[in-house]
Amino acid sequence: MKFLRTKLVQAASWLRSSETVTGLFLAIVVGVIAGLGAVLFRWLINSFQSLFFGGGAKALAFLGDYYVILIPAAGGLLVGPLIYFLAREVKGHGVPEVMEAVALKGGRIRPRVSAVKALASSLCIGSGGSVGREGPIVQIGASAGSAIGQWFRLSDEHLKTLVACGAAGGISATFNAPIAGVIFALEVILGRVVTRRFAYVVISSVAADFLAQLFLGNRRAFTVPQFSIVSAWEFLFYALLGILAALAAVAFIRALYRCEDLFDYLKLPEYFKPALGGLAIGLIGLYSPHLFGVGYEGIDLALGGQLTLGMLLILSLLKILATSLTIGSGGSGGIFAPSLFIGAMLGTALGTLLNELFPTITAPVGAYGVAGMAAVFAGAARAPFSAILIMFEMTGNYGIILPLMTSVVISTVLARALKRETIYTLKLLRRGVDVEQEEVVDVMRTIKVHEVMTRDFPTVPPGMPVKELVKLFQKTGHHGFPVVNEEGELVGVVTASDVERSLGRSDGELTVGDIATKSPFVAYPDQSLDRVLVAAEEEYGRIPVVGRDDRRRLIGVLRRHDIIRAYRKKVGQMRRGGE
């Protein structure tokens, strides 16, 4: 026993003597844990899926096929309290939380996140939540890497590297895609290629994939024939697919966060909202069971050309809605699998149409489906390298790499032009968190909302007649007011434009509540002005400022005049050498 203890002490001392040896050793450990986590996570999903849909079919046999309506709601009843009371950061996709930990917390993630995320996401997916596995496993692997780094009391830079190792290992083991796992960790999680510690991320990804293959076997996520280019004219078709994929990706992003806003404004306990969202998902799932869970079976059908054009288009739209409801209501799961599903349906639909119109110069419909999968994810996440590589590794099909790259690049560029933020960074931006690594400091970044907002701005009640509102506009010179109810809660914003649009209505005496905007764009007091301006998709004359803990508590109003005055003041200070 004494001999063994002596050898362990010597081994530990040897590990600490070399930074490279220590880094490689810990990277392998993190990769092994991420691989085991991926295997356990998949087992949990399958178990819960059997429990909910197999057991549910028996318990609710009197409902016939309609029993599926209640299954996602039942899962939501378990997921909501689990997240609310144990670890609220596991709500949603998971990837933005890891990005935030790397950017702002030195890579520190609470150790309990791994367990809660695995349980909550497997419950959500297993009960029919329309989400994927990639977000949860990234958060699970990253949390494991962070816990190990904190236990060894590593520096922030080493800690961030282990977080990236965990994320890479999770992707690698889940999708049998070690190269894509590495690129995803660098491109999305770290936001840059860190060449100094690139080897650690690679070895972790390899270790995770090797371990996963021992349990799950070496098989591709999708089985597709070897596609190839039939005609050079097809590059035009793939370019068109890139444009359509960008539009679908932007629509997906907007729908997801609109649903999140909708559920935020519902006066219900947070832990009950996933059940309400689950009920809506159950109704959608009546159309097709492939809308439940990750949906890979539906993707295989689409790539095999077994779905009609109309069904393909309907499924792509319903998937956007189902995933938005799942995540927006507070469920837990990733957006990668839904992006693939949407892209597969969209791409195969285009391929089906092109095969009808130009049968002699177009590849099989599955080729367009594969390209669409990569293009929609690239447009939503702005991760073109990850999208290209992960589709290559998940299908083993190199024959369409050039047209796939064409669709991905066009989708990425156009999606960024239409919407600057990605599906991951927008979630953080809405919290006032900027994870972008920029060297140039904008003047507006140094000014916080609470420094310049108007605190005692007048408000109006929702029951005020529009005639009185017009008089108030004339009296004060303002062109808009926050609408606050008797409980002091913000319920909307009303402007002179709202009054103008209501002039043609003849449904009795209108009140402010009848014409006000019910879900206005809001800012938070700790946000910088540039983040507010970037997040605002329209030009606003005044923006309500609310508390982060309660979005109905009005703190002040940020006016266009406040922003201009603050900018001039800051520029003047800088010119005088003040700051």
C-alpha positions as CSV (number, residue, x, y, z in Angstrom):
1,M,0.0,0.0,0.0
2,K,2.8,2.3,0.9
3,F,4.5,1.5,-2.4
4,L,1.4,2.4,-4.4
5,R,0.9,5.7,-2.6
6,T,4.6,6.6,-3.3
7,K,4.1,5.8,-7.0
8,L,0.9,8.0,-7.1
9,V,2.7,10.9,-5.5
10,Q,5.6,10.5,-8.0
11,A,3.2,10.4,-10.9
12,A,1.4,13.5,-9.7
13,S,4.6,15.3,-9.3
14,W,5.7,14.3,-12.8
15,L,2.5,15.5,-14.2
16,R,2.9,18.9,-12.6
17,S,6.5,19.3,-13.8
18,S,5.5,19.7,-17.4
19,E,2.7,22.0,-18.6
20,T,2.4,20.1,-21.9
21,V,2.2,16.7,-20.2
22,T,-0.4,18.0,-17.7
23,G,-2.5,19.6,-20.5
24,L,-2.5,16.4,-22.6
25,F,-3.3,14.2,-19.6
26,L,-6.2,16.4,-18.5
27,A,-7.5,16.7,-22.1
28,I,-7.6,12.9,-22.4
29,V,-9.5,12.7,-19.0
30,V,-12.0,15.3,-20.2
31,G,-12.4,13.5,-23.5
32,V,-13.1,10.2,-21.8
33,I,-15.7,11.8,-19.4
34,A,-17.3,13.6,-22.4
35,G,-17.5,10.3,-24.3
36,L,-19.0,8.5,-21.4
37,G,-21.4,11.4,-20.9
38,A,-22.5,11.2,-24.5
39,V,-23.2,7.5,-24.2
40,L,-25.1,7.9,-20.9
41,F,-27.0,10.9,-22.4
42,R,-28.1,8.8,-25.4
43,W,-29.2,6.0,-23.2
44,L,-31.2,8.3,-21.0
45,I,-33.0,9.7,-24.1
46,N,-33.9,6.2,-25.4
47,S,-35.1,5.2,-21.9
48,F,-37.3,8.2,-21.5
49,Q,-38.6,7.9,-25.0
50,S,-39.6,4.3,-24.3
51,L,-41.1,5.3,-21.0
52,F,-43.1,8.2,-22.3
53,F,-44.3,7.0,-25.7
54,G,-44.3,3.2,-24.9
55,G,-45.8,3.5,-21.4
56,G,-47.9,6.5,-22.4
57,A,-49.6,4.6,-25.2
58,K,-50.7,1.9,-22.8
59,A,-51.7,4.2,-20.0
60,L,-53.6,6.5,-22.3
61,A,-54.9,3.9,-24.7
62,F,-58.5,5.2,-24.3
63,L,-57.4,8.3,-26.2
64,G,-56.2,6.4,-29.3
65,D,-53.7,8.2,-31.4
66,Y,-54.4,11.4,-29.6
67,Y,-52.5,10.3,-26.6
68,V,-49.3,12.0,-28.1
69,I,-50.8,15.4,-27.3
70,L,-50.3,14.9,-23.6
71,I,-46.8,13.3,-23.7
72,P,-44.7,16.4,-24.3
73,A,-46.8,18.3,-21.7
74,A,-46.1,15.5,-19.2
75,G,-42.4,15.9,-19.9
76,G,-42.6,19.6,-19.4
77,L,-44.2,19.2,-16.0
78,L,-41.0,17.4,-15.0
79,V,-38.5,19.5,-16.9
80,G,-39.8,22.9,-15.6
81,P,-39.3,22.4,-11.9
82,L,-36.1,20.5,-12.4
83,I,-34.5,23.5,-14.2
84,Y,-36.1,26.2,-12.1
85,F,-35.1,24.8,-8.7
86,L,-31.7,23.2,-9.4
87,A,-29.9,25.0,-12.2
88,R,-31.6,27.7,-14.3
89,E,-28.7,28.0,-16.6
90,V,-29.5,24.7,-18.3
91,K,-32.7,26.2,-19.8
92,G,-32.5,26.5,-23.6
93,H,-29.9,25.3,-26.0
94,G,-26.8,25.3,-23.7
95,V,-24.2,26.5,-26.1
96,P,-24.7,30.2,-25.3
97,E,-24.2,29.6,-21.6
98,V,-20.8,27.9,-22.4
99,M,-19.9,30.8,-24.6
100,E,-20.7,33.2,-21.8
101,A,-18.7,31.2,-19.3
102,V,-15.6,31.4,-21.6
103,A,-16.0,35.1,-22.4
104,L,-16.9,36.5,-19.0
105,K,-16.2,33.9,-16.3
106,G,-12.8,32.5,-17.2
107,G,-14.4,29.2,-18.2
108,R,-16.1,28.6,-14.8
109,I,-19.3,26.5,-14.9
110,R,-21.1,25.1,-11.8
111,P,-20.3,21.4,-11.5
112,R,-24.0,20.5,-11.0
113,V,-24.8,21.7,-14.5
114,S,-23.7,18.5,-16.1
115,A,-26.1,16.3,-14.1
116,V,-29.1,18.7,-14.4
117,K,-28.5,19.3,-18.1
118,A,-28.3,15.6,-18.9
119,L,-31.5,14.8,-17.0
120,A,-33.5,17.8,-18.1
121,S,-32.6,17.5,-21.8
122,S,-33.1,13.7,-21.9
123,L,-36.5,14.2,-20.3
124,C,-37.4,16.9,-22.8
125,I,-36.2,15.1,-25.9
126,G,-37.5,11.7,-24.7
127,S,-41.0,13.1,-24.1
128,G,-41.1,14.6,-27.6
129,G,-39.5,18.1,-27.2
130,S,-38.5,19.2,-30.7
131,V,-34.8,19.8,-29.9
132,G,-31.5,18.2,-30.5
133,R,-28.6,16.6,-28.6
134,E,-25.7,18.9,-29.5
135,G,-26.5,21.8,-27.2
136,P,-26.9,19.6,-24.1
137,I,-23.8,17.5,-24.7
138,V,-21.7,20.6,-25.4
139,Q,-22.8,22.0,-22.0
140,I,-22.3,18.6,-20.3
141,G,-18.8,18.1,-21.7
142,A,-17.8,21.7,-21.1
143,S,-19.1,21.6,-17.5
144,A,-17.0,18.4,-16.9
145,G,-13.9,20.1,-18.3
146,S,-14.5,23.2,-16.2
147,A,-15.0,21.1,-13.0
148,I,-11.7,19.3,-13.6
149,G,-9.9,22.5,-14.3
150,Q,-11.3,24.1,-11.1
151,W,-10.4,21.1,-9.1
152,F,-6.8,21.4,-10.3
153,R,-6.9,25.2,-9.7
154,L,-5.8,26.0,-13.3
155,S,-5.5,29.4,-14.7
156,D,-8.3,31.0,-16.7
157,E,-6.7,30.3,-20.0
158,H,-6.1,26.6,-19.2
159,L,-9.7,26.4,-17.8
160,K,-11.1,27.8,-21.1
161,T,-9.0,25.2,-23.0
162,L,-10.5,22.3,-20.9
163,V,-14.0,23.8,-21.5
164,A,-13.3,23.7,-25.3
165,C,-12.0,20.1,-24.9
166,G,-15.2,19.1,-23.2
167,A,-17.3,20.7,-25.9
168,A,-15.3,19.1,-28.7
169,G,-15.5,15.7,-27.0
170,G,-19.2,16.0,-26.6
171,I,-19.8,16.8,-30.3
172,S,-17.3,14.1,-31.4
173,A,-18.8,11.4,-29.3
174,T,-22.4,12.3,-30.1
175,F,-22.1,12.5,-33.9
176,N,-19.0,10.3,-34.5
177,A,-17.4,13.5,-35.9
178,P,-14.0,14.1,-34.2
179,I,-12.8,16.7,-36.8
180,A,-16.1,18.7,-36.6
181,G,-16.0,18.5,-32.8
182,V,-12.6,20.3,-32.8
183,I,-13.7,23.0,-35.3
184,F,-17.0,23.6,-33.5
185,A,-15.1,24.1,-30.2
186,L,-12.7,26.6,-31.8
187,E,-15.1,28.3,-34.1
188,V,-18.2,28.6,-31.9
189,I,-17.1,28.2,-28.3
190,L,-13.7,30.0,-28.3
191,G,-14.5,32.2,-31.3
192,R,-11.0,31.8,-32.7
193,V,-8.4,29.2,-33.6
194,V,-6.0,28.9,-30.6
195,T,-3.0,27.3,-32.2
196,R,-1.1,27.0,-28.9
197,R,-3.5,24.6,-27.4
198,F,-5.0,23.2,-30.5
199,A,-3.5,19.7,-29.8
200,Y,-5.3,19.5,-26.5
201,V,-8.7,20.0,-28.1
202,V,-7.8,17.4,-30.8
203,I,-6.7,14.7,-28.4
204,S,-9.8,15.2,-26.3
205,S,-12.1,14.9,-29.3
206,V,-10.3,11.7,-30.4
207,A,-10.5,10.2,-26.9
208,A,-14.2,10.9,-26.7
209,D,-15.0,9.5,-30.1
210,F,-12.9,6.4,-29.5
211,L,-14.8,5.7,-26.2
212,A,-18.2,6.3,-27.8
213,Q,-17.4,3.9,-30.6
214,L,-16.6,1.2,-28.0
215,F,-20.2,1.4,-26.8
216,L,-22.2,2.6,-29.8
217,G,-20.2,1.3,-32.7
218,N,-18.6,3.1,-35.7
219,R,-21.7,4.1,-37.7
220,R,-22.8,7.2,-39.5
221,A,-25.7,9.3,-38.3
222,F,-27.2,9.2,-41.8
223,T,-27.0,6.5,-44.4
224,V,-27.0,8.1,-47.9
225,P,-25.7,7.0,-51.3
226,Q,-22.6,8.5,-52.8
227,F,-23.8,11.7,-54.5
228,S,-21.9,13.6,-57.2
229,I,-22.3,16.6,-59.5
230,V,-24.3,15.7,-62.6
231,S,-23.8,19.0,-64.4
232,A,-21.9,22.3,-63.9
233,W,-25.3,24.0,-64.1
234,E,-26.0,22.6,-60.7
235,F,-23.8,25.1,-59.0
236,L,-26.5,27.7,-59.8
237,F,-29.1,25.5,-58.1
238,Y,-26.9,25.1,-55.0
239,A,-26.4,28.8,-54.9
240,L,-30.2,29.2,-54.9
241,L,-30.3,26.7,-52.1
242,G,-27.9,28.8,-50.1
243,I,-30.2,31.8,-50.5
244,L,-33.2,29.9,-49.4
245,A,-31.3,28.3,-46.5
246,A,-30.2,31.8,-45.3
247,L,-33.9,33.0,-45.3
248,A,-34.9,29.8,-43.4
249,A,-32.2,30.3,-40.9
250,V,-33.1,33.9,-40.2
251,A,-36.8,32.9,-39.9
252,F,-35.8,30.2,-37.5
253,I,-33.9,32.7,-35.3
254,R,-36.7,35.2,-35.3
255,A,-39.4,32.6,-34.5
256,L,-37.4,31.1,-31.7
257,Y,-36.9,34.4,-29.8
258,R,-40.4,35.6,-30.6
259,C,-41.7,32.5,-28.8
260,E,-39.3,33.2,-25.9
261,D,-40.7,36.7,-25.6
262,L,-44.3,35.4,-25.8
263,F,-43.7,33.0,-22.9
264,D,-41.8,35.6,-20.9
265,Y,-44.9,37.8,-20.9
266,L,-47.3,35.1,-19.8
267,K,-48.3,35.5,-16.1
268,L,-47.5,31.9,-15.2
269,P,-44.9,30.3,-12.9
270,E,-41.7,29.7,-14.8
271,Y,-41.7,26.0,-14.0
272,F,-45.1,25.5,-15.5
273,K,-44.4,27.1,-18.9
274,P,-42.6,24.0,-20.4
275,A,-45.8,22.0,-19.9
276,L,-47.8,24.6,-21.8
277,G,-45.3,24.6,-24.6
278,G,-45.4,20.8,-24.6
279,L,-49.1,20.8,-25.1
280,A,-48.7,22.9,-28.2
281,I,-45.9,20.6,-29.4
282,G,-48.2,17.6,-28.9
283,L,-50.8,19.1,-31.1
284,I,-48.2,19.8,-33.8
285,G,-46.9,16.2,-33.5
286,L,-50.3,14.9,-34.5
287,Y,-49.4,15.8,-38.1
288,S,-46.2,13.8,-38.1
289,P,-44.3,11.9,-35.3
290,H,-41.0,12.9,-37.0
291,L,-41.5,16.4,-35.5
292,F,-40.9,14.9,-32.0
293,G,-37.4,14.7,-30.6
294,V,-34.3,15.0,-32.8
295,G,-36.2,13.9,-36.0
296,Y,-33.4,11.9,-37.6
297,E,-35.9,9.3,-39.0
298,G,-37.7,12.0,-40.8
299,I,-34.4,13.3,-42.3
300,D,-33.6,9.8,-43.6
301,L,-37.0,9.6,-45.3
302,A,-36.4,13.0,-46.9
303,L,-32.9,12.2,-48.1
304,G,-34.3,8.9,-49.6
305,G,-36.9,10.8,-51.6
306,Q,-39.8,9.2,-49.8
307,L,-41.7,12.4,-48.9
308,T,-43.8,14.6,-51.3
309,L,-43.0,18.2,-52.1
310,G,-46.0,19.5,-50.1
311,M,-45.1,17.4,-47.0
312,L,-41.5,18.5,-47.1
313,L,-42.5,22.2,-47.1
314,I,-45.0,21.7,-44.3
315,L,-42.6,19.7,-42.2
316,S,-39.9,22.4,-42.5
317,L,-42.3,25.1,-41.3
318,L,-43.8,23.0,-38.5
319,K,-40.3,22.1,-37.3
320,I,-39.4,25.8,-36.9
321,L,-42.6,26.3,-34.9
322,A,-42.2,23.1,-32.7
323,T,-38.5,23.9,-31.8
324,S,-39.3,27.5,-31.1
325,L,-42.1,26.5,-28.8
326,T,-39.9,23.9,-27.0
327,I,-37.0,26.2,-26.3
328,G,-39.1,29.4,-26.0
329,S,-41.3,27.8,-23.3
330,G,-38.3,26.9,-21.2
331,G,-37.4,23.4,-22.4
332,S,-33.9,22.1,-22.7
333,G,-32.2,21.0,-25.9
334,G,-30.1,22.0,-28.9
335,I,-30.8,23.7,-32.2
336,F,-28.4,21.7,-34.3
337,A,-30.7,18.7,-35.0
338,P,-33.7,21.0,-35.8
339,S,-31.5,23.0,-38.2
340,L,-30.5,19.8,-40.0
341,F,-34.2,18.8,-40.1
342,I,-35.3,22.2,-41.6
343,G,-32.4,22.1,-44.1
344,A,-33.1,18.5,-45.1
345,M,-36.7,19.3,-45.8
346,L,-36.0,22.6,-47.6
347,G,-33.1,21.2,-49.7
348,T,-35.0,18.0,-50.6
349,A,-38.0,20.1,-51.6
350,L,-35.8,22.2,-53.9
351,G,-34.2,19.0,-55.3
352,T,-37.7,17.5,-55.9
353,L,-38.8,20.6,-57.9
354,L,-35.5,20.7,-59.9
355,N,-35.7,17.0,-60.7
356,E,-39.2,17.7,-62.2
357,L,-38.0,20.6,-64.2
358,F,-34.5,19.6,-65.2
359,P,-34.3,15.8,-64.8
360,T,-31.2,15.3,-67.0
361,I,-28.9,17.9,-65.2
362,T,-29.7,17.5,-61.5
363,A,-28.5,15.0,-58.9
364,P,-30.9,13.0,-56.8
365,V,-33.0,14.9,-54.3
366,G,-30.9,13.6,-51.4
367,A,-27.9,15.6,-52.5
368,Y,-29.8,18.8,-52.2
369,G,-31.1,17.7,-48.8
370,V,-27.5,17.1,-47.5
371,A,-26.4,20.5,-48.7
372,G,-29.5,22.1,-47.2
373,M,-28.8,20.6,-43.8
374,A,-25.3,22.2,-43.7
375,A,-26.5,25.5,-45.2
376,V,-29.3,26.1,-42.7
377,F,-27.1,25.3,-39.7
378,A,-24.3,27.5,-41.1
379,G,-26.8,30.4,-41.6
380,A,-28.2,30.1,-38.1
381,A,-24.9,29.6,-36.2
382,R,-22.5,31.4,-38.7
383,A,-20.2,28.4,-38.3
384,P,-19.4,27.4,-42.0
385,F,-16.3,25.2,-41.2
386,S,-18.2,23.2,-38.6
387,A,-21.2,22.8,-40.9
388,I,-19.2,21.5,-43.8
389,L,-17.1,19.2,-41.8
390,I,-19.8,17.8,-39.6
391,M,-22.0,16.9,-42.6
392,F,-19.0,15.2,-44.3
393,E,-18.4,13.1,-41.2
394,M,-22.0,12.4,-40.5
395,T,-22.7,11.2,-44.0
396,G,-19.2,10.0,-45.2
397,N,-20.1,11.6,-48.6
398,Y,-17.3,13.6,-50.1
399,G,-18.7,13.7,-53.6
400,I,-20.8,16.8,-53.1
401,I,-18.3,18.8,-51.0
402,L,-17.9,21.6,-53.6
403,P,-21.7,22.3,-54.1
404,L,-22.2,21.9,-50.3
405,M,-19.5,24.5,-49.7
406,T,-21.2,26.8,-52.2
407,S,-24.5,26.6,-50.4
408,V,-22.9,27.0,-47.0
409,V,-20.9,30.1,-47.9
410,I,-23.8,31.9,-49.5
411,S,-26.1,31.0,-46.6
412,T,-23.5,32.3,-44.1
413,V,-22.8,35.6,-45.9
414,L,-26.5,36.4,-46.6
415,A,-27.7,35.4,-43.2
416,R,-25.2,37.7,-41.6
417,A,-26.3,40.5,-43.9
418,L,-29.9,40.0,-42.9
419,K,-29.2,39.5,-39.2
420,R,-25.9,40.2,-37.5
421,E,-26.3,38.0,-34.5
422,T,-26.3,34.2,-34.6
423,I,-28.9,32.0,-33.0
424,Y,-26.3,31.5,-30.1
425,T,-25.0,35.1,-29.6
426,L,-28.5,36.7,-29.9
427,K,-29.5,34.9,-26.6
428,L,-26.5,36.5,-24.9
429,L,-27.0,39.8,-26.5
430,R,-30.6,40.0,-25.2
431,R,-29.0,39.7,-21.7
432,G,-26.6,42.5,-22.5
433,V,-23.7,40.1,-22.8
434,D,-21.2,40.7,-25.7
435,V,-19.0,37.7,-26.4
436,E,-17.4,39.1,-29.6
437,Q,-13.6,39.5,-29.5
438,E,-13.0,43.0,-30.9
439,E,-10.0,45.2,-30.4
440,V,-11.6,48.5,-31.4
441,V,-13.5,50.0,-28.5
442,D,-16.6,51.9,-29.7
443,V,-17.6,55.0,-27.8
444,M,-21.1,53.7,-27.3
445,R,-19.7,50.6,-25.6
446,T,-18.5,52.7,-22.7
447,I,-21.9,54.2,-21.9
448,K,-24.4,52.2,-19.9
449,V,-28.2,52.6,-20.2
450,H,-28.7,53.5,-16.6
451,E,-26.3,56.4,-17.0
452,V,-28.4,58.2,-19.6
453,M,-32.0,57.0,-19.4
454,T,-34.8,59.2,-18.2
455,R,-36.0,57.9,-14.9
456,D,-39.3,59.8,-14.2
457,F,-40.8,59.5,-17.7
458,P,-44.6,59.8,-17.6
459,T,-46.7,56.7,-18.2
460,V,-50.3,56.0,-19.2
461,P,-52.8,53.4,-18.1
462,P,-54.2,50.8,-20.6
463,G,-57.8,52.0,-19.8
464,M,-57.2,55.6,-20.9
465,P,-59.4,56.7,-23.8
466,V,-57.5,57.4,-27.0
467,K,-59.0,60.9,-27.1
468,E,-57.4,61.7,-23.8
469,L,-54.1,60.3,-25.1
470,V,-54.2,62.7,-28.0
471,K,-54.6,65.6,-25.7
472,L,-51.7,64.4,-23.6
473,F,-49.5,64.2,-26.7
474,Q,-50.4,67.8,-27.5
475,K,-49.8,69.0,-23.9
476,T,-46.4,67.3,-23.3
477,G,-44.9,67.3,-26.8
478,H,-44.1,63.6,-26.4
479,H,-44.9,61.1,-29.2
480,G,-45.1,58.0,-27.1
481,F,-45.6,56.6,-23.6
482,P,-45.0,53.3,-21.7
483,V,-48.3,51.7,-20.8
484,V,-48.4,50.7,-17.1
485,N,-51.3,48.9,-15.4
486,E,-52.7,49.4,-11.9
487,E,-50.1,46.9,-10.4
488,G,-47.3,49.1,-11.8
489,E,-46.4,46.5,-14.5
490,L,-45.3,47.4,-18.0
491,V,-47.8,46.0,-20.4
492,G,-46.8,47.8,-23.6
493,V,-45.9,51.0,-25.4
494,V,-48.2,53.4,-27.3
495,T,-47.1,56.0,-29.8
496,A,-48.5,58.6,-32.1
497,S,-48.2,56.2,-35.0
498,D,-50.5,53.7,-33.1
499,V,-53.1,56.5,-32.8
500,E,-52.8,57.3,-36.5
501,R,-53.3,53.7,-37.4
502,S,-56.5,53.5,-35.2
503,L,-58.2,56.5,-36.9
504,G,-60.0,54.3,-39.4
505,R,-61.4,51.9,-36.7
506,S,-65.1,52.2,-35.7
507,D,-65.4,49.7,-32.9
508,G,-66.6,52.0,-30.2
509,E,-64.4,54.3,-28.0
510,L,-60.9,52.9,-28.2
511,T,-58.6,52.8,-25.2
512,V,-54.8,52.8,-25.0
513,G,-54.8,49.1,-24.3
514,D,-56.6,48.5,-27.6
515,I,-54.0,50.1,-29.8
516,A,-50.7,49.7,-27.8
517,T,-47.8,47.4,-28.8
518,K,-48.1,44.6,-26.3
519,S,-44.6,43.1,-26.5
520,P,-42.3,46.1,-27.0
521,F,-38.5,46.0,-27.4
522,V,-36.9,46.7,-24.0
523,A,-33.4,47.5,-22.7
524,Y,-31.7,46.7,-19.4
525,P,-29.9,49.2,-17.2
526,D,-26.6,47.4,-17.3
527,Q,-26.5,47.2,-21.1
528,S,-24.2,49.4,-23.1
529,L,-25.8,51.7,-25.7
530,D,-24.2,50.0,-28.7
531,R,-25.7,46.6,-27.6
532,V,-29.1,48.1,-27.4
533,L,-28.8,49.8,-30.8
534,V,-27.6,46.5,-32.4
535,A,-30.3,44.5,-30.8
536,A,-33.0,46.9,-31.9
537,E,-34.2,45.7,-35.3
538,E,-36.2,48.8,-35.9
539,E,-35.8,52.5,-35.2
540,Y,-37.4,53.4,-31.9
541,G,-38.0,56.9,-30.5
542,R,-38.2,55.6,-26.9
543,I,-37.3,52.2,-25.4
544,P,-38.6,51.1,-22.0
545,V,-35.8,50.1,-19.5
546,V,-36.8,47.2,-17.3
547,G,-35.2,45.1,-14.5
548,R,-33.5,41.9,-15.4
549,D,-35.2,40.1,-12.6
550,D,-38.6,41.3,-13.7
551,R,-39.2,42.4,-17.3
552,R,-42.5,44.0,-16.2
553,R,-40.9,46.4,-13.7
554,L,-40.3,49.7,-15.5
555,I,-37.2,51.6,-14.4
556,G,-37.0,54.3,-17.0
557,V,-37.1,55.2,-20.7
558,L,-34.2,55.5,-23.1
559,R,-35.0,58.2,-25.7
560,R,-33.3,59.0,-28.9
561,H,-32.4,62.4,-27.3
562,D,-30.7,60.7,-24.4
563,I,-28.5,58.6,-26.7
564,I,-27.4,61.6,-28.8
565,R,-26.7,63.7,-25.8
566,A,-24.6,61.0,-24.1
567,Y,-22.7,60.4,-27.3
568,R,-21.8,64.1,-27.7
569,K,-20.8,64.3,-24.1
570,K,-18.5,61.3,-24.3
571,V,-16.9,62.5,-27.5
572,G,-16.3,65.9,-26.0
573,Q,-14.7,64.3,-23.0
574,M,-12.4,62.2,-25.2
575,R,-11.4,65.2,-27.2
576,R,-10.5,67.1,-24.1
577,G,-8.5,64.1,-22.9
578,G,-10.9,63.4,-20.1
579,E,-11.3,59.7,-20.9
